[in-house]
């Protein structure tokens, strides 16, 4: 018996049991008329009434559309950028310049969401923002970026890409480091150019990692960060900024309708699971790589 290994594994196992699996049991309040006095197990059972109210809600279609569009946009933008950044960094031979670029692109990941949103609001401010100052110098009238719904998704997605691209690129750099250098040497002997070596050596070498990252990204599509969407949200851009996570917050905490909020969150998780299984199935059929055999 290797009791030391079991003891080491017991800590993360206990974390997942206490903070992940046990809280899942309280999803039962999505099927009840939850009362804080009676508790989750003593509250009246109402079956699918909360889900029926959700699907019949006039705002449900808008919520689902806004969430899916923003999620797909975020996935399409955030998946290739770290991959291209890692390939570019891998080709840099100047060590000082490479480390500098890695630091500059990696550091934003450690900036809190509140600070990122504050920077975004200041940069895009119609009166004091540097972007509108530049537009004014070009003779263009200032634009209220955060007050116009059509800009909300672009602002959300590209600030997220700026914040996370450097961190995600580290995973691809690790995969590139595992490629056998003899493959590159053989390609050079055969007369392959740098772009050809990237296409025929680097890309196939990191493809399994890229597929796994794509599947995980698809599995988290509906788990859009609530904090940034809520902080960037205002009455003017509500038409596109109101998504399922912000609706859950307003319904569950502000309006104290815990059963409805849980029903919305449970529906969101089921859609997430379906997306994960679908993308994993498609990726496995096309590339042969998936999350499991």
C-alpha positions in Angstrom: 0.0 0.0 0.0 1.5 3.3 -1.0 -0.4 5.3 1.6 1.7 8.4 0.9 0.2 8.7 -2.6 -3.3 8.2 -1.3 -2.8 10.8 1.3 -1.5 13.2 -1.3 -4.5 12.6 -3.5 -6.9 12.9 -0.7 -6.5 16.7 -0.5 -7.6 17.6 -4.0 -10.3 14.8 -3.8 -11.7 16.4 -0.6 -11.7 19.8 -2.3 -13.8 18.6 -5.2 -16.2 16.6 -3.0 -16.8 19.5 -0.6 -16.8 22.4 -3.0 -18.0 20.8 -6.3 -20.0 17.6 -5.8 -21.9 18.4 -2.5 -23.1 21.8 -3.8 -24.4 20.0 -6.9 -27.0 18.3 -4.8 -28.6 21.7 -4.0 -29.6 22.0 -7.7 -32.8 20.3 -6.4 -34.2 23.7 -5.5 -34.6 24.3 -9.3 -37.5 21.8 -9.0 -38.9 23.4 -5.8 -40.5 26.6 -4.5 -37.5 27.3 -2.4 -38.0 28.9 1.0 -35.0 29.9 3.1 -37.0 29.0 6.2 -37.9 25.4 5.1 -34.5 24.8 3.4 -33.8 23.0 0.2 -35.1 19.7 1.3 -38.2 20.9 3.1 -39.4 23.3 0.4 -42.5 22.4 -1.7 -41.8 20.3 -4.8 -43.1 22.0 -8.0 -41.5 19.9 -10.7 -40.7 21.7 -14.0 -42.7 24.8 -13.2 -39.6 27.0 -12.9 -38.3 25.7 -16.3 -41.7 26.4 -17.9 -41.7 29.9 -16.5 -38.2 30.4 -17.9 -39.0 29.1 -21.4 -42.2 31.2 -21.5 -40.4 34.3 -20.3 -40.3 36.9 -23.2 -36.7 37.7 -22.4 -35.5 34.1 -22.6 -34.9 34.1 -26.4 -32.8 37.3 -26.1 -30.8 36.0 -23.2 -30.0 32.7 -25.0 -29.1 34.6 -28.3 -26.9 37.1 -26.6 -25.1 34.4 -24.6 -24.5 32.1 -27.6 -23.4 34.9 -29.9 -21.0 36.2 -27.3 -19.7 32.7 -26.5 -19.1 31.7 -30.1 -17.4 35.1 -30.8 -15.2 34.6 -27.8 -14.2 31.1 -28.8 -13.4 32.0 -32.4 -11.3 35.0 -31.3 -9.5 33.5 -28.3 -8.6 30.1 -29.7 -6.3 31.0 -32.7 -4.6 34.1 -31.1 -2.6 32.2 -28.4 -1.7 29.5 -31.0 -0.3 32.1 -33.4 1.5 33.9 -30.6 3.2 30.7 -29.4 4.3 29.9 -33.0 5.7 33.4 -33.4 7.5 33.3 -30.1 8.9 29.9 -30.9 10.6 31.3 -34.0 12.3 34.2 -32.1 16.0 33.5 -31.6 16.8 36.7 -29.7 16.4 35.6 -26.0 16.0 39.0 -24.5 13.4 40.1 -27.0 11.5 36.8 -26.6 11.4 37.0 -22.8 10.2 40.6 -23.0 7.4 39.8 -25.4 6.4 36.8 -23.2 6.3 39.1 -20.1 4.3 41.8 -21.8 1.7 39.3 -23.1 1.6 37.1 -20.0 1.3 39.9 -17.3 -2.2 41.0 -18.1 -3.5 37.6 -17.0 -2.8 38.6 -13.4 -4.7 41.9 -13.6 -8.1 41.6 -11.9 -11.3 41.8 -13.9 -12.3 45.0 -12.1 -9.1 46.7 -13.0 -9.3 45.6 -16.6 -12.9 47.0 -16.9 -11.8 50.2 -15.2 -8.9 50.6 -17.7 -11.4 49.8 -20.6 -13.9 52.4 -19.4 -11.2 55.1 -19.0 -9.6 54.3 -22.4 -12.9 54.4 -24.2 -14.5 57.3 -22.4 -16.1 59.8 -24.7 -14.6 62.8 -22.9 -11.2 61.7 -21.5 -10.5 58.4 -23.3 -7.3 58.1 -25.4 -9.3 56.4 -28.2 -11.7 59.3 -28.6 -8.8 61.8 -28.3 -7.2 60.1 -31.3 -10.5 60.1 -33.2 -11.0 63.8 -32.5 -7.5 64.5 -33.9 -8.6 62.8 -37.1 -11.7 64.9 -37.3 -14.1 62.2 -36.1 -16.7 62.9 -33.5 -16.3 61.1 -30.2 -18.1 57.7 -29.9 -19.8 56.5 -26.8 -18.5 52.9 -27.1 -20.0 51.6 -23.9 -23.3 53.3 -24.6 -23.8 51.7 -28.0 -24.9 48.1 -27.9 -23.1 47.2 -31.2 -19.7 47.7 -29.6 -20.3 45.7 -26.4 -19.4 42.3 -27.8 -16.2 43.6 -29.5 -15.1 45.3 -26.3 -15.8 42.2 -24.2 -14.1 39.7 -26.5 -10.9 41.6 -27.4 -10.2 42.8 -23.9 -10.5 39.1 -22.9 -8.1 38.1 -25.7 -5.6 40.8 -24.5 -5.9 39.5 -21.0 -5.6 35.8 -21.6 -3.6 35.2 -24.8 -0.2 35.3 -23.2 -1.2 32.8 -20.5 -2.8 30.4 -23.0 0.2 30.6 -25.3 2.4 29.1 -22.5 0.6 25.8 -23.0 1.4 25.7 -26.7 5.0 26.7 -26.0 5.3 23.7 -23.8 3.9 21.5 -26.5 6.3 23.0 -29.1 9.2 22.4 -26.7 8.3 18.7 -26.8 8.8 18.4 -30.6 11.8 16.4 -31.6 14.5 18.9 -33.0 15.6 16.2 -35.4 12.4 16.8 -37.4 13.3 20.4 -37.9 16.9 19.4 -38.9 15.5 16.9 -41.4 13.2 19.5 -42.8 16.1 22.0 -43.2 18.1 19.4 -45.1 15.2 18.8 -47.4 15.1 22.5 -48.1 12.0 23.5 -46.2 11.5 27.1 -45.5 10.6 28.5 -42.0 6.9 28.7 -42.9 7.0 25.2 -44.3 8.6 23.9 -41.1 5.8 25.6 -39.1 3.2 24.1 -41.3 4.5 20.5 -41.5 6.4 20.1 -38.2 5.1 22.5 -35.6 1.4 22.5 -36.3 1.1 18.6 -36.5 3.2 18.4 -33.3 0.9 20.7 -31.3 -2.4 19.6 -32.9 -3.4 17.2 -30.1 -2.9 20.0 -27.6 -4.8 22.5 -29.8 -7.8 20.1 -30.1 -8.0 19.5 -26.3 -7.9 23.3 -25.8 -10.6 23.8 -28.4 -12.8 21.1 -26.7 -12.3 22.6 -23.3 -13.0 26.1 -24.7 -16.3 24.8 -26.2 -17.2 23.2 -22.9 -16.8 26.5 -21.2 -18.7 28.5 -23.8 -21.8 29.1 -21.7 -19.7 29.8 -18.6 -19.0 33.4 -19.7 -17.4 35.5 -17.1 -20.2 37.2 -15.2 -18.0 39.9 -13.6 -16.8 41.6 -16.8 -20.3 41.5 -18.5 -21.9 42.9 -15.4 -19.3 45.7 -14.9 -19.4 46.7 -18.6 -23.2 46.6 -18.6 -25.4 49.7 -18.5 -28.9 50.7 -19.4 -27.8 51.8 -22.9 -26.1 48.5 -24.0 -28.5 46.2 -22.2 -29.9 44.9 -25.5 -26.7 42.9 -26.1 -25.0 42.8 -22.6 -27.8 41.0 -20.8 -26.7 37.4 -20.8 -27.6 34.3 -18.8 -25.0 34.8 -16.0 -26.1 38.4 -15.4 -29.7 37.4 -15.4 -29.0 34.6 -12.9 -27.4 37.2 -10.6 -30.3 39.7 -10.9 -32.9 37.0 -10.4 -31.3 35.1 -7.6 -29.6 37.7 -5.5 -31.3 41.0 -6.3 -34.9 39.6 -6.7 -34.3 36.7 -4.2 -35.9 34.2 -6.6 -33.5 31.4 -5.8 -35.4 28.6 -7.5 -35.7 30.4 -10.8 -32.0 31.4 -10.7 -31.0 27.8 -10.0 -33.2 26.6 -12.9 -31.5 29.1 -15.3 -28.1 28.1 -14.1 -28.9 24.4 -14.4 -30.2 24.9 -18.0 -27.0 26.8 -18.7 -24.9 23.9 -17.4 -26.8 21.3 -19.5 -26.3 23.3 -22.7 -22.6 23.5 -21.7 -22.4 19.8 -21.3 -24.1 19.2 -24.7 -21.7 21.5 -26.4 -18.7 19.8 -24.8 -19.9 16.3 -25.8 -20.7 17.4 -29.4 -17.4 19.2 -30.0 -15.5 16.3 -28.4 -17.3 13.8 -30.7 -16.7 15.9 -33.9 -13.0 16.5 -33.0 -12.4 12.8 -32.3 -14.0 11.8 -35.6 -12.0 14.4 -37.6 -8.6 14.4 -35.8 -8.7 11.2 -33.7 -8.0 13.2 -30.6 -10.4 13.8 -27.8 -10.8 14.2 -24.0 -11.2 10.4 -23.5 -10.9 7.3 -25.6 
